[in-house]
């Protein structure tokens, strides 16, 4: 696959990918899905809408009333609704690479592999601190590109192996 030469920041916020999250099932340790609980008449659920955890492997289901707390620490990354470990994460010698879902992981991969990374000008009316702007400096550093891309590939492989 040819790597893109340029990445243009799409302006996604840190909340853009928390709608659907892949976590480790608390019962069987397989892949479980966290998604908005279906509410009749609601077109687009809000970030604080009730969530439902479903594991297709063992059948466990759980409900969260709503509200969220984004992961801000060190150690194992957890989802914002149930506090369960994220499925898409791995450790590197610099720190932990993690993503909420495959789309989040894909955006990070596009950003990391591009040698030219463009952001909107500071005087534009868009968001200033986008998701990619908030990435740790060691992920943004070009000298760590190969290691971070290997970590992202390991994470992606964990989806295929299940």
URFEN-V240224 format. One record per residue. N is the residue number from 1. RES is the residue in three letters. PSI is psi in whole degrees, -180 to 180 (* if undefined). D_LAST is the distance of its C-alpha to the last C-alpha in Angstrom with 1 decimal. Layout:
BEGIN
n->N res->RES psi->PSI d_last->D_LAST
n->N res->RES psi->PSI d_last->D_LAST
END
This chain:
BEGIN
n->1 res->UNK psi->131 d_last->23.5
n->2 res->UNK psi->132 d_last->26.8
n->3 res->UNK psi->140 d_last->26.7
n->4 res->UNK psi->146 d_last->28.7
n->5 res->UNK psi->-16 d_last->32.0
n->6 res->UNK psi->138 d_last->32.4
n->7 res->UNK psi->124 d_last->30.5
n->8 res->UNK psi->123 d_last->32.3
n->9 res->UNK psi->122 d_last->31.4
n->10 res->UNK psi->-8 d_last->30.5
n->11 res->UNK psi->16 d_last->31.8
n->12 res->UNK psi->139 d_last->28.7
n->13 res->UNK psi->175 d_last->29.4
n->14 res->UNK psi->-13 d_last->27.3
n->15 res->UNK psi->-2 d_last->26.7
n->16 res->UNK psi->-27 d_last->25.4
n->17 res->UNK psi->10 d_last->21.7
n->18 res->UNK psi->0 d_last->21.8
n->19 res->UNK psi->-45 d_last->21.9
n->20 res->UNK psi->124 d_last->18.2
n->21 res->UNK psi->140 d_last->16.1
n->22 res->UNK psi->127 d_last->12.6
n->23 res->UNK psi->170 d_last->13.0
n->24 res->UNK psi->126 d_last->12.0
n->25 res->UNK psi->133 d_last->12.9
n->26 res->UNK psi->-16 d_last->16.2
n->27 res->UNK psi->-52 d_last->15.9
n->28 res->UNK psi->-3 d_last->12.6
n->29 res->UNK psi->20 d_last->11.3
n->30 res->UNK psi->-170 d_last->8.0
n->31 res->UNK psi->126 d_last->7.9
n->32 res->UNK psi->155 d_last->11.3
n->33 res->UNK psi->135 d_last->13.5
n->34 res->UNK psi->123 d_last->17.2
n->35 res->UNK psi->163 d_last->19.5
n->36 res->UNK psi->139 d_last->23.2
n->37 res->UNK psi->139 d_last->24.5
n->38 res->UNK psi->124 d_last->26.3
n->39 res->UNK psi->124 d_last->30.0
n->40 res->UNK psi->130 d_last->32.5
n->41 res->UNK psi->-7 d_last->34.6
n->42 res->UNK psi->118 d_last->32.8
n->43 res->UNK psi->-51 d_last->31.9
n->44 res->UNK psi->114 d_last->30.0
n->45 res->UNK psi->146 d_last->28.8
n->46 res->UNK psi->170 d_last->30.1
n->47 res->UNK psi->-26 d_last->28.3
n->48 res->UNK psi->11 d_last->29.9
n->49 res->UNK psi->156 d_last->29.0
n->50 res->UNK psi->147 d_last->27.3
n->51 res->UNK psi->158 d_last->23.5
n->52 res->UNK psi->134 d_last->21.1
n->53 res->UNK psi->129 d_last->17.9
n->54 res->UNK psi->129 d_last->15.6
n->55 res->UNK psi->120 d_last->12.6
n->56 res->UNK psi->-19 d_last->11.5
n->57 res->UNK psi->-48 d_last->10.1
n->58 res->UNK psi->-9 d_last->13.4
n->59 res->UNK psi->7 d_last->15.7
n->60 res->UNK psi->140 d_last->17.1
n->61 res->UNK psi->145 d_last->19.2
n->62 res->UNK psi->158 d_last->21.5
n->63 res->UNK psi->143 d_last->24.1
n->64 res->UNK psi->137 d_last->25.7
n->65 res->UNK psi->-28 d_last->29.2
n->66 res->UNK psi->-180 d_last->28.9
n->67 res->UNK psi->157 d_last->29.8
n->68 res->UNK psi->159 d_last->27.7
n->69 res->UNK psi->108 d_last->27.9
n->70 res->UNK psi->146 d_last->26.2
n->71 res->UNK psi->127 d_last->24.9
n->72 res->UNK psi->7 d_last->27.9
n->73 res->UNK psi->-163 d_last->27.6
n->74 res->UNK psi->173 d_last->26.4
n->75 res->UNK psi->-157 d_last->23.8
n->76 res->UNK psi->130 d_last->20.4
n->77 res->UNK psi->141 d_last->20.0
n->78 res->UNK psi->159 d_last->19.8
n->79 res->UNK psi->156 d_last->19.7
n->80 res->UNK psi->-9 d_last->23.2
n->81 res->UNK psi->-45 d_last->23.4
n->82 res->UNK psi->-14 d_last->22.0
n->83 res->UNK psi->21 d_last->22.0
n->84 res->UNK psi->152 d_last->18.4
n->85 res->UNK psi->138 d_last->16.6
n->86 res->UNK psi->145 d_last->14.8
n->87 res->UNK psi->-40 d_last->11.1
n->88 res->UNK psi->80 d_last->12.3
n->89 res->UNK psi->152 d_last->14.8
n->90 res->UNK psi->159 d_last->16.0
n->91 res->UNK psi->142 d_last->19.4
n->92 res->UNK psi->177 d_last->21.9
n->93 res->UNK psi->-16 d_last->25.5
n->94 res->UNK psi->-29 d_last->26.9
n->95 res->UNK psi->-168 d_last->24.7
n->96 res->UNK psi->134 d_last->21.4
n->97 res->UNK psi->128 d_last->19.6
n->98 res->UNK psi->159 d_last->17.7
n->99 res->UNK psi->153 d_last->17.1
n->100 res->UNK psi->-38 d_last->16.9
n->101 res->UNK psi->173 d_last->14.8
n->102 res->UNK psi->-32 d_last->14.0
n->103 res->UNK psi->-41 d_last->17.7
n->104 res->UNK psi->-45 d_last->19.0
n->105 res->UNK psi->-40 d_last->17.0
n->106 res->UNK psi->-41 d_last->18.5
n->107 res->UNK psi->-43 d_last->21.9
n->108 res->UNK psi->-40 d_last->21.8
n->109 res->UNK psi->-44 d_last->20.9
n->110 res->UNK psi->-43 d_last->23.8
n->111 res->UNK psi->-49 d_last->26.1
n->112 res->UNK psi->-41 d_last->25.4
n->113 res->UNK psi->-14 d_last->25.7
n->114 res->UNK psi->126 d_last->28.9
n->115 res->UNK psi->-24 d_last->32.1
n->116 res->UNK psi->118 d_last->34.1
n->117 res->UNK psi->119 d_last->33.1
n->118 res->UNK psi->139 d_last->35.3
n->119 res->UNK psi->157 d_last->35.9
n->120 res->UNK psi->152 d_last->38.3
n->121 res->UNK psi->150 d_last->41.8
n->122 res->UNK psi->-25 d_last->42.7
n->123 res->UNK psi->3 d_last->45.4
n->124 res->UNK psi->163 d_last->43.0
n->125 res->UNK psi->3 d_last->42.5
n->126 res->UNK psi->-177 d_last->38.7
n->127 res->UNK psi->142 d_last->36.6
n->128 res->UNK psi->-43 d_last->37.4
n->129 res->UNK psi->82 d_last->34.5
n->130 res->UNK psi->175 d_last->31.5
n->131 res->UNK psi->-47 d_last->27.9
n->132 res->UNK psi->-28 d_last->28.2
n->133 res->UNK psi->-26 d_last->31.6
n->134 res->UNK psi->-4 d_last->30.2
n->135 res->UNK psi->148 d_last->27.7
n->136 res->UNK psi->151 d_last->28.8
n->137 res->UNK psi->-36 d_last->31.4
n->138 res->UNK psi->-28 d_last->29.4
n->139 res->UNK psi->-37 d_last->26.7
n->140 res->UNK psi->-22 d_last->29.5
n->141 res->UNK psi->128 d_last->31.4
n->142 res->UNK psi->-30 d_last->31.4
n->143 res->UNK psi->-17 d_last->31.6
n->144 res->UNK psi->5 d_last->28.1
n->145 res->UNK psi->-50 d_last->26.6
n->146 res->UNK psi->-42 d_last->25.0
n->147 res->UNK psi->-42 d_last->23.5
n->148 res->UNK psi->-41 d_last->22.1
n->149 res->UNK psi->-37 d_last->20.7
n->150 res->UNK psi->-41 d_last->18.9
n->151 res->UNK psi->-43 d_last->17.5
n->152 res->UNK psi->-39 d_last->16.3
n->153 res->UNK psi->-37 d_last->14.7
n->154 res->UNK psi->-42 d_last->12.9
n->155 res->UNK psi->-46 d_last->11.7
n->156 res->UNK psi->-39 d_last->10.8
n->157 res->UNK psi->-29 d_last->8.9
n->158 res->UNK psi->-24 d_last->6.6
n->159 res->UNK psi->-38 d_last->5.7
n->160 res->UNK psi->-36 d_last->5.5
n->161 res->UNK psi->-13 d_last->3.8
n->162 res->UNK psi->* d_last->0.0
END
